[in-house]
Amino acid sequence: MDNILGSYLARFKASLQIDSNVKESVVQELYTHLKDKSQELKGKGFSEEEADKFAVKALGSPELVARQI
């Protein structure tokens, strides 16, 4: 997993207060969303690092995202 995305997802997972049987699938779904957004941005000419940074920034704080689930 990419460093930027991996760090974001680790913080998200640590803050996620749901059943552990469901937690991994939610984290995987968010990872897929982030990778899709990153790929889209790379297609527009951003470097991989820039694309990953913009993808996580667009979502906002991983702790806040976790609380909304």
N, CA, C and O of each residue as an XYZ file, in Angstrom:
276
protein
N       0.852     -1.175      0.000
C       0.000      0.000      0.000
C       0.891      1.230      0.000
O       1.926      1.253      0.666
N       0.498      2.232     -0.733
C       1.293      3.452     -0.827
C       1.424      4.116      0.538
O       0.521      4.022      1.370
N       2.538      4.778      0.763
C       2.818      5.392      2.056
C       1.768      6.428      2.462
O       1.263      6.386      3.584
N       1.438      7.349      1.567
C       0.465      8.395      1.878
C      -0.910      7.773      2.120
O      -1.574      8.071      3.113
N      -1.321      6.915      1.205
C      -2.625      6.268      1.360
C      -2.621      5.325      2.558
O      -3.607      5.246      3.292
N      -1.527      4.618      2.756
C      -1.424      3.695      3.882
C      -1.526      4.400      5.222
O      -2.198      3.917      6.133
N      -0.864      5.536      5.346
C      -0.934      6.313      6.589
C      -2.347      6.815      6.838
O      -2.847      6.756      7.962
N      -2.983      7.306      5.795
C      -4.355      7.799      5.912
C      -5.284      6.666      6.352
O      -6.089      6.829      7.269
N      -5.160      5.524      5.689
C      -6.039      4.395      6.005
C      -5.790      3.833      7.400
O      -6.724      3.372      8.056
N      -4.550      3.866      7.857
C      -4.248      3.397      9.215
C      -4.929      4.291     10.254
O      -5.488      3.800     11.234
N      -4.878      5.595     10.033
C      -5.560      6.521     10.949
C      -7.064      6.336     10.880
O      -7.745      6.371     11.905
N      -7.585      6.139      9.673
C      -9.015      5.898      9.489
C      -9.449      4.638     10.238
O     -10.425      4.656     10.988
N      -8.718      3.553     10.027
C      -9.054      2.279     10.649
C      -8.999      2.373     12.174
O      -9.862      1.825     12.860
N      -8.000      3.057     12.703
C      -7.865      3.202     14.152
C      -9.034      3.985     14.750
O      -9.391      3.779     15.910
N      -9.621      4.872     13.970
C     -10.724      5.702     14.453
C     -12.095      5.110     14.173
O     -13.103      5.594     14.689
N     -12.136      4.073     13.365
C     -13.403      3.486     12.938
C     -14.017      2.653     14.059
O     -13.420      1.678     14.516
N     -15.187      3.034     14.490
C     -15.861      2.368     15.603
C     -17.031      1.525     15.104
O     -18.193      1.820     15.381
N     -16.700      0.474     14.364
C     -17.723     -0.442     13.865
C     -17.279     -1.868     14.143
O     -16.144     -2.105     14.555
N     -18.172     -2.806     13.917
C     -17.900     -4.216     14.128
C     -16.650     -4.644     13.364
O     -16.497     -4.323     12.186
N     -15.777     -5.352     14.024
C     -14.505     -5.750     13.400
C     -14.706     -6.646     12.185
O     -13.846     -6.689     11.305
N     -15.827     -7.362     12.121
C     -16.099     -8.208     10.951
C     -16.357     -7.377      9.701
O     -16.166     -7.861      8.586
N     -16.783     -6.150      9.872
C     -17.110     -5.270      8.754
C     -15.982     -4.276      8.475
O     -15.868     -3.754      7.366
N     -15.164     -4.023      9.470
C     -14.138     -2.978      9.393
C     -13.213     -3.143      8.188
O     -12.969     -2.174      7.469
N     -12.702     -4.335      7.956
C     -11.752     -4.540      6.846
C     -12.377     -4.235      5.497
O     -11.721     -3.664      4.626
N     -13.638     -4.609      5.312
C     -14.273     -4.331      4.017
C     -14.499     -2.837      3.824
O     -14.410     -2.345      2.699
N     -14.788     -2.111      4.891
C     -14.955     -0.662      4.802
C     -13.616     -0.004      4.466
O     -13.555      0.901      3.633
N     -12.556     -0.456      5.111
C     -11.222      0.089      4.832
C     -10.838     -0.209      3.384
O     -10.292      0.660      2.704
N     -11.111     -1.404      2.907
C     -10.794     -1.772      1.526
C     -11.591     -0.924      0.533
O     -11.066     -0.520     -0.504
N     -12.848     -0.659      0.852
C     -13.676      0.167     -0.015
C     -13.127      1.593     -0.101
O     -13.090      2.187     -1.178
N     -12.707      2.127      1.027
C     -12.125      3.469      1.030
C     -10.809      3.479      0.258
O     -10.533      4.423     -0.483
N      -9.997      2.441      0.422
C      -8.742      2.339     -0.317
C      -9.013      2.357     -1.826
O      -8.329      3.050     -2.580
N     -10.011      1.593     -2.249
C     -10.358      1.543     -3.672
C     -10.780      2.926     -4.165
O     -10.389      3.347     -5.254
N     -11.570      3.624     -3.371
C     -11.999      4.979     -3.730
C     -10.786      5.915     -3.865
O     -10.683      6.676     -4.828
N      -9.882      5.846     -2.898
C      -8.689      6.697     -2.940
C      -7.813      6.372     -4.147
O      -7.314      7.283     -4.807
N      -7.621      5.090     -4.445
C      -6.799      4.704     -5.599
C      -7.440      5.169     -6.894
O      -6.744      5.628     -7.800
N      -8.768      5.056     -6.994
C      -9.465      5.513     -8.198
C      -9.262      7.014     -8.400
O      -8.983      7.467     -9.510
N      -9.405      7.776     -7.321
C      -9.218      9.234     -7.401
C      -7.771      9.562     -7.761
O      -7.517     10.453     -8.571
N      -6.834      8.850     -7.167
C      -5.419      9.057     -7.458
C      -5.129      8.757     -8.930
O      -4.413      9.517     -9.582
N      -5.664      7.682     -9.448
C      -5.464      7.317    -10.861
C      -6.030      8.401    -11.778
O      -5.420      8.763    -12.784
N      -7.198      8.907    -11.413
C      -7.819      9.981    -12.195
C      -6.898     11.204    -12.252
O      -6.703     11.799    -13.312
N      -6.347     11.563    -11.118
C      -5.457     12.726    -11.051
C      -4.152     12.484    -11.806
O      -3.625     13.398    -12.440
N      -3.629     11.263    -11.744
C      -2.411     10.945    -12.500
C      -2.679     11.061    -13.992
O      -1.813     11.472    -14.764
N      -3.898     10.690    -14.385
C      -4.281     10.829    -15.789
C      -4.335     12.280    -16.239
O      -4.265     12.573    -17.432
N      -4.459     13.180    -15.279
C      -4.484     14.612    -15.589
C      -3.101     15.246    -15.463
O      -2.960     16.466    -15.558
N      -2.081     14.413    -15.249
C      -0.717     14.909    -15.266
C      -0.040     15.079    -13.918
O       1.109     15.516    -13.862
N      -0.723     14.744    -12.829
C      -0.101     14.857    -11.510
C       0.839     13.670    -11.282
O       0.617     12.581    -11.811
N       1.878     13.891    -10.498
C       2.752     12.782    -10.116
C       1.973     11.876     -9.159
O       0.922     12.264     -8.649
N       2.485     10.680     -8.921
C       1.803      9.753     -8.013
C       1.680     10.348     -6.609
O       0.627     10.253     -5.979
N       2.760     10.959     -6.125
C       2.731     11.549     -4.783
C       1.724     12.690     -4.704
O       0.950     12.779     -3.751
N       1.740     13.558     -5.706
C       0.779     14.673     -5.717
C      -0.656     14.152     -5.775
O      -1.532     14.641     -5.063
N      -0.884     13.165     -6.620
C      -2.228     12.603     -6.780
C      -2.725     11.985     -5.477
O      -3.879     12.182     -5.095
N      -1.862     11.244     -4.800
C      -2.244     10.641     -3.522
C      -2.540     11.705     -2.474
O      -3.504     11.591     -1.718
N      -1.702     12.744     -2.432
C      -1.929     13.835     -1.474
C      -3.259     14.528     -1.728
O      -4.007     14.795     -0.787
N      -3.561     14.821     -2.984
C      -4.826     15.472     -3.301
C      -6.015     14.565     -2.998
O      -7.053     15.037     -2.536
N      -5.868     13.268     -3.255
C      -6.968     12.329     -2.999
C      -7.332     12.288     -1.521
O      -8.513     12.320     -1.178
N      -6.331     12.218     -0.637
C      -6.640     12.175      0.798
C      -7.098     13.547      1.301
O      -7.948     13.635      2.186
N      -6.538     14.601      0.741
C      -6.952     15.944      1.160
C      -8.415     16.189      0.806
O      -9.137     16.837      1.564
N      -8.849     15.680     -0.328
C     -10.240     15.871     -0.757
C     -11.234     15.236      0.209
O     -12.349     15.730      0.377
N     -10.827     14.145      0.839
C     -11.721     13.478      1.791
C     -11.754     14.170      3.139
O     -12.770     14.132      3.834
N     -10.666     14.795      3.511
C     -10.590     15.436      4.811
C      -9.983     14.512      5.852
O      -9.420     13.467      5.525
N     -10.102     14.905      7.084
C      -9.520     14.171      8.208
C     -10.023     12.725      8.253
O     -11.230     12.490      8.203
N      -9.093     11.744      8.347
C      -9.538     10.357      8.418
C     -10.362     10.077      9.682
O     -11.257      9.232      9.674
N     -10.054     10.782     10.747
C     -10.812     10.601     11.989
C     -12.261     11.086     11.819
O     -13.197     10.456     12.311
N     -12.426     12.201     11.124
C     -13.765     12.733     10.862
C     -14.542     11.805      9.926
O     -15.725     11.547     10.148
N     -13.890     11.314      8.897
C     -14.542     10.382      7.978
C     -15.003      9.133      8.731
O     -16.113      8.649      8.512
N     -14.151      8.613      9.614
C     -14.496      7.421     10.396
C     -15.692      7.684     11.302
O     -16.549      6.815     11.459
N     -15.759      8.856     11.891
C     -16.886      9.175     12.795
C     -18.205      9.272     12.028
O     -19.275      9.065     12.600
N     -18.129      9.583     10.740
C     -19.345      9.736      9.932
C     -19.906      8.397      9.467
O     -20.991      8.345      8.889
N     -19.181      7.329      9.713
C     -19.655      5.994      9.282
C     -20.376      5.329     10.426
O     -20.853      4.203     10.283
